[in-house]
C-alpha cells in the first residue's frame, strides 16, 4: 500500500519549478512500461495503484493523441462519447474491452 502524503512531502511552487523537469522525466519513464497503444490515436496507461476499480478490474488513463492540427476535429468526432460509456467506441466500430493489455 502506498503511504499517505504528509505535509512535508508538498513542495512550494518555487521549489517545484527547480525539480519539475527531472520529476516529469522520471514519471514518464515509469509510465512508459504501462502504456499500450491501441490503433493510431488511442493509448492507455494502466495505473499501478487502482483508483476505484472493483475485483478483477484494471484502472487506466485513456489518451487520444493527434499530431496534425487539421485532423483534430474529425478524429475527435469519431471518438465522441468515449468518456461516457462503459464500452468505448474504438476505430473500426469495435467495442470489446481490452482486458489483455494490462498483462
N, CA, C and O of each residue as an XYZ file, in Angstrom:
412
protein
N       0.844     -1.177      0.000
C       0.000      0.000      0.000
C       0.892      1.245      0.000
O       1.884      1.307      0.727
N       0.531      2.225     -0.816
C       1.289      3.467     -0.909
C       1.050      4.305      0.337
O      -0.095      4.493      0.749
N       2.138      4.817      0.951
C       1.943      5.638      2.157
C       1.227      6.944      1.828
O       1.315      7.455      0.712
N       0.519      7.472      2.819
C      -0.206      8.726      2.638
C       0.779      9.879      2.469
O       1.903      9.830      2.969
N       0.345     10.906      1.762
C       1.160     12.112      1.585
C       1.118     12.916      2.870
O       0.057     13.131      3.456
N       2.301     13.357      3.297
C       2.401     14.192      4.505
C       2.689     15.626      4.088
O       3.143     15.865      2.968
N       2.432     16.578      4.967
C       2.665     17.987      4.660
C       4.102     18.228      4.213
O       4.338     19.050      3.328
N       5.060     17.530      4.802
C       6.463     17.694      4.430
C       6.779     17.220      3.018
O       7.821     17.571      2.465
N       5.883     16.420      2.427
C       6.072     15.939      1.055
C       5.705     16.997      0.017
O       6.122     16.904     -1.138
N       4.941     17.985      0.413
C       4.452     19.007     -0.512
C       5.538     20.063     -0.714
O       6.080     20.597      0.253
N       5.847     20.354     -1.961
C       6.862     21.341     -2.304
C       6.166     22.615     -2.766
O       5.191     22.551     -3.514
N       6.655     23.762     -2.330
C       6.036     25.012     -2.778
C       6.322     25.241     -4.262
O       7.154     24.553     -4.853
N       5.639     26.196     -4.848
C       5.716     26.464     -6.287
C       7.155     26.695     -6.743
O       7.573     26.135     -7.756
N       7.910     27.499     -6.026
C       9.274     27.823     -6.443
C      10.202     26.609     -6.322
O      11.067     26.397     -7.173
N      10.020     25.827     -5.280
C      10.798     24.605     -5.136
C      10.457     23.595     -6.209
O      11.336     22.896     -6.712
N       9.188     23.514     -6.562
C       8.744     22.568     -7.586
C       9.326     22.931     -8.946
O       9.722     22.044     -9.703
N       9.383     24.207     -9.264
C       9.945     24.628    -10.547
C      11.384     24.141    -10.705
O      11.820     23.867    -11.824
N      12.112     24.031     -9.623
C      13.512     23.581     -9.679
C      13.629     22.086     -9.980
O      14.615     21.656    -10.577
N      12.647     21.298     -9.579
C      12.724     19.843     -9.748
C      11.723     19.304    -10.770
O      11.694     18.102    -11.034
N      10.914     20.177    -11.338
C       9.823     19.761    -12.216
C      10.282     18.902    -13.389
O       9.735     17.820    -13.596
N      11.252     19.342    -14.148
C      11.672     18.609    -15.347
C      12.190     17.214    -15.007
O      11.852     16.246    -15.688
N      13.000     17.103    -13.967
C      13.523     15.792    -13.580
C      12.397     14.867    -13.120
O      12.367     13.697    -13.502
N      11.483     15.371    -12.314
C      10.347     14.546    -11.861
C       9.481     14.135    -13.036
O       9.028     12.993    -13.114
N       9.253     15.057    -13.941
C       8.438     14.774    -15.118
C       9.072     13.660    -15.950
O       8.377     12.729    -16.359
N      10.378     13.741    -16.206
C      11.070     12.693    -16.962
C      10.971     11.347    -16.253
O      10.759     10.317    -16.894
N      11.123     11.356    -14.941
C      11.071     10.112    -14.165
C       9.677      9.474    -14.239
O       9.561      8.262    -14.422
N       8.635     10.275    -14.100
C       7.265      9.757    -14.148
C       6.939      9.218    -15.544
O       6.325      8.159    -15.672
N       7.346      9.941    -16.581
C       7.099      9.484    -17.955
C       7.785      8.146    -18.200
O       7.201      7.253    -18.814
N       9.026      7.999    -17.723
C       9.753      6.735    -17.897
C       9.063      5.595    -17.157
O       8.972      4.486    -17.682
N       8.574      5.853    -15.942
C       7.876      4.815    -15.184
C       6.591      4.383    -15.876
O       6.280      3.194    -15.940
N       5.847      5.355    -16.392
C       4.556      5.039    -17.011
C       4.699      4.454    -18.412
O       3.769      3.821    -18.912
N       5.837      4.654    -19.047
C       6.039      4.138    -20.407
C       5.895      2.621    -20.452
O       5.414      2.075    -21.444
N       6.306      1.941    -19.391
C       6.197      0.474    -19.350
C       4.758      0.014    -19.244
O       4.445     -1.122    -19.599
N       3.871      0.885    -18.759
C       2.462      0.514    -18.580
C       1.572      1.114    -19.676
O       0.346      1.081    -19.576
N       2.192      1.653    -20.704
C       1.443      2.300    -21.787
C       1.259      1.318    -22.944
O       2.206      0.673    -23.394
N       0.018      1.225    -23.410
C      -0.310      0.360    -24.543
C      -1.023      1.192    -25.599
O      -2.044      1.821    -25.320
N      -0.481      1.192    -26.812
C      -1.130      1.891    -27.916
C      -2.181      0.994    -28.533
O      -1.962     -0.200    -28.733
N      -3.328      1.586    -28.832
C      -4.455      0.868    -29.420
C      -4.871      1.646    -30.666
O      -5.685      2.567    -30.594
N      -4.316      1.273    -31.776
C      -4.613      1.998    -33.003
C      -3.739      3.236    -33.157
O      -2.763      3.422    -32.429
N      -4.103      4.063    -34.101
C      -3.303      5.223    -34.476
C      -3.355      6.356    -33.456
O      -2.349      7.035    -33.251
N      -4.494      6.576    -32.814
C      -4.671      7.742    -31.953
C      -4.878      7.429    -30.477
O      -4.700      8.313    -29.639
N      -5.243      6.217    -30.140
C      -5.669      5.893    -28.790
C      -4.606      5.082    -28.059
O      -4.023      4.152    -28.617
N      -4.365      5.448    -26.804
C      -3.478      4.654    -25.961
C      -4.006      4.669    -24.528
O      -4.759      5.558    -24.130
N      -3.589      3.664    -23.772
C      -3.971      3.547    -22.367
C      -2.710      3.453    -21.524
O      -1.746      2.790    -21.908
N      -2.718      4.113    -20.381
C      -1.662      3.933    -19.386
C      -2.332      3.270    -18.189
O      -3.178      3.868    -17.525
N      -1.943      2.036    -17.926
C      -2.530      1.291    -16.818
C      -1.872      1.730    -15.522
O      -0.646      1.759    -15.405
N      -2.700      2.067    -14.561
C      -2.219      2.590    -13.292
C      -1.726      1.473    -12.390
O      -2.341      0.410    -12.299
N      -0.627      1.726    -11.737
C      -0.074      0.763    -10.788
C      -0.965      0.675     -9.558
O      -1.186     -0.405     -9.011
N      -1.465      1.810     -9.139
C      -2.356      1.857     -7.978
C      -3.758      2.154     -8.491
O      -4.000      3.244     -9.009
N      -4.683      1.216     -8.361
C      -6.033      1.437     -8.885
C      -6.725      2.616     -8.222
O      -6.579      2.847     -7.021
N      -7.480      3.354     -9.019
C      -8.223      4.491     -8.481
C      -9.499      4.004     -7.805
O      -9.668      4.205     -6.603
N     -10.387      3.378     -8.541
C     -11.632      2.870     -7.953
C     -12.113      1.574     -8.595
O     -13.322      1.343     -8.635
N     -11.238      0.728     -9.091
C     -11.774     -0.477     -9.746
C     -12.280     -1.495     -8.741
O     -11.877     -1.505     -7.578
N     -13.161     -2.341     -9.213
C     -13.656     -3.441     -8.396
C     -12.755     -4.648     -8.563
O     -11.703     -4.556     -9.194
N     -13.157     -5.781     -8.003
C     -12.363     -7.006     -8.132
C     -12.153     -7.383     -9.598
O     -13.073     -7.273    -10.408
N     -10.954     -7.822     -9.931
C     -10.595     -8.271    -11.290
C     -10.718     -7.160    -12.335
O     -10.885     -7.456    -13.518
N     -10.642     -5.925    -11.939
C     -10.707     -4.804    -12.871
C      -9.388     -4.050    -12.854
O      -8.642     -4.106    -11.877
N      -9.107     -3.346    -13.940
C      -7.910     -2.524    -14.067
C      -8.318     -1.060    -14.140
O      -9.435     -0.729    -14.538
N      -7.405     -0.201    -13.752
C      -7.618      1.237    -13.862
C      -6.635      1.777    -14.885
O      -5.452      1.441    -14.844
N      -7.108      2.607    -15.798
C      -6.239      3.143    -16.841
C      -6.658      4.556    -17.191
O      -7.815      4.946    -17.034
N      -5.687      5.308    -17.667
C      -5.944      6.640    -18.206
C      -5.943      6.492    -19.719
O      -5.048      5.868    -20.289
N      -6.933      7.059    -20.353
C      -7.093      6.960    -21.796
C      -6.555      8.245    -22.434
O      -6.905      9.346    -22.010
N      -5.705      8.098    -23.452
C      -5.153      9.246    -24.161
C      -5.561      9.179    -25.624
O      -5.495      8.123    -26.252
N      -5.981     10.314    -26.153
C      -6.204     10.451    -27.585
C      -5.169     11.469    -28.052
O      -5.209     12.636    -27.662
N      -4.245     11.011    -28.889
C      -3.141     11.862    -29.314
C      -3.212     12.090    -30.813
O      -3.180     11.146    -31.601
N      -3.310     13.354    -31.193
C      -3.457     13.731    -32.594
C      -2.369     14.751    -32.913
O      -2.350     15.841    -32.342
N      -1.465     14.398    -33.822
C      -0.313     15.251    -34.114
C      -0.642     16.375    -35.098
O      -0.111     17.479    -34.975
N      -1.490     16.108    -36.048
C      -1.768     17.084    -37.101
C      -2.991     17.933    -36.753
O      -4.058     17.397    -36.455
N      -2.835     19.246    -36.793
C      -3.900     20.170    -36.406
C      -5.193     19.938    -37.194
O      -6.283     19.990    -36.624
N      -5.076     19.684    -38.498
C      -6.283     19.525    -39.327
C      -7.021     18.214    -39.045
O      -8.168     18.057    -39.465
N      -6.398     17.292    -38.356
C      -7.049     16.021    -38.021
C      -7.796     16.072    -36.691
O      -8.581     15.170    -36.398
N      -7.571     17.101    -35.885
C      -8.130     17.128    -34.525
C      -9.644     16.971    -34.518
O     -10.155     16.057    -33.870
N     -10.376     17.830    -35.217
C     -11.838     17.763    -35.175
C     -12.386     16.458    -35.738
O     -13.196     15.819    -35.067
N     -11.985     16.025    -36.941
C     -12.560     14.779    -37.454
C     -12.248     13.558    -36.581
O     -13.097     12.681    -36.416
N     -11.046     13.500    -36.029
C     -10.701     12.349    -35.186
C     -11.490     12.395    -33.883
O     -12.039     11.378    -33.457
N     -11.553     13.551    -33.252
C     -12.314     13.653    -32.003
C     -13.798     13.390    -32.217
O     -14.463     12.838    -31.341
N     -14.320     13.780    -33.370
C     -15.725     13.476    -33.675
C     -15.961     11.963    -33.690
O     -17.016     11.501    -33.254
N     -14.993     11.188    -34.184
C     -15.139      9.727    -34.213
C     -15.115      9.129    -32.812
O     -15.684      8.062    -32.581
N     -14.461      9.811    -31.879
C     -14.382      9.313    -30.507
C     -15.465      9.918    -29.611
O     -15.427      9.727    -28.395
N     -16.406     10.626    -30.174
C     -17.472     11.246    -29.386
C     -18.171     10.194    -28.524
O     -18.594      9.151    -29.023
N     -18.285     10.475    -27.247
C     -18.944      9.569    -26.323
C     -18.016      8.599    -25.624
O     -18.465      7.831    -24.773
N     -16.737      8.609    -25.956
C     -15.804      7.656    -25.356
C     -15.701      7.844    -23.846
O     -15.361      6.902    -23.130
N     -15.988      9.042    -23.355
C     -15.863      9.334    -21.924
C     -17.111      8.981    -21.129
O     -17.095      9.078    -19.902
N     -18.195      8.572    -21.790
C     -19.447      8.347    -21.076
C     -19.975      6.915    -21.150
O     -21.024      6.614    -20.580
N     -19.266      6.041    -21.839
C     -19.806      4.686    -21.971
C     -18.843      3.658    -21.390
O     -17.628      3.857    -21.382
N     -19.406      2.565    -20.907
C     -18.609      1.506    -20.304
C     -17.772      0.774    -21.351
O     -16.681      0.288    -21.053
N     -18.280      0.700    -22.552
C     -17.549      0.055    -23.643
C     -17.291      1.108    -24.716
O     -18.119      1.315    -25.602
N     -16.133      1.773    -24.631
C     -15.884      2.891    -25.537
C     -15.831      2.463    -26.991
O     -15.333      1.384    -27.314
N     -16.349      3.318    -27.869
C     -16.264      3.004    -29.298
C     -14.821      3.158    -29.765
O     -14.190      4.185    -29.513
N     -14.305      2.153    -30.435
C     -12.943      2.194    -30.942
C     -12.977      2.336    -32.453
O     -13.989      2.025    -33.080
N     -11.883      2.803    -33.047
C     -11.865      2.917    -34.510
C     -12.257      1.601    -35.164
O     -11.892      0.528    -34.686
N     -12.989      1.690    -36.242
C     -13.448      0.497    -36.941
C     -14.723     -0.084    -36.363
O     -15.160     -1.153    -36.788
N     -15.342      0.615    -35.379
C     -16.590      0.166    -34.804
C     -16.451     -0.891    -33.731
O     -17.459     -1.378    -33.218
N     -15.219     -1.264    -33.373
C     -15.026     -2.271    -32.318
C     -15.444     -1.698    -30.978
O     -15.286     -0.501    -30.735
N     -15.975     -2.542    -30.107
C     -16.368     -2.098    -28.768
C     -15.884     -3.020    -27.668
O     -16.179     -2.789    -26.496
N     -15.142     -4.070    -28.026
C     -14.743     -5.022    -26.990
C     -13.782     -4.369    -25.998
O     -13.014     -3.472    -26.346
N     -13.846     -4.836    -24.772
C     -12.930     -4.331    -23.746
C     -11.548     -4.930    -23.972
O     -11.413     -6.054    -24.456
N     -10.552     -4.180    -23.624
C      -9.179     -4.574    -23.912
C      -8.505     -5.099    -22.645
O      -7.500     -4.539    -22.207
N      -9.028     -6.135    -22.068
C      -8.560     -6.620    -20.771
C      -7.179     -7.266    -20.840
O      -6.485     -7.321    -19.824
N      -6.765     -7.749    -21.990
C      -5.473     -8.433    -22.063
C      -4.306     -7.467    -22.168
O      -3.159     -7.910    -22.115
N      -4.538     -6.178    -22.312
C      -3.446     -5.229    -22.457
C      -2.667     -5.001    -21.177
O      -1.515     -4.570    -21.237
N      -3.244     -5.269    -20.042
C      -2.579     -4.979    -18.765
C      -1.544     -6.014    -18.393
O      -0.747     -5.775    -17.486
N      -1.525     -7.136    -19.046
C      -0.584     -8.194    -18.643
C       0.805     -7.961    -19.197
O       1.710     -8.757    -18.950
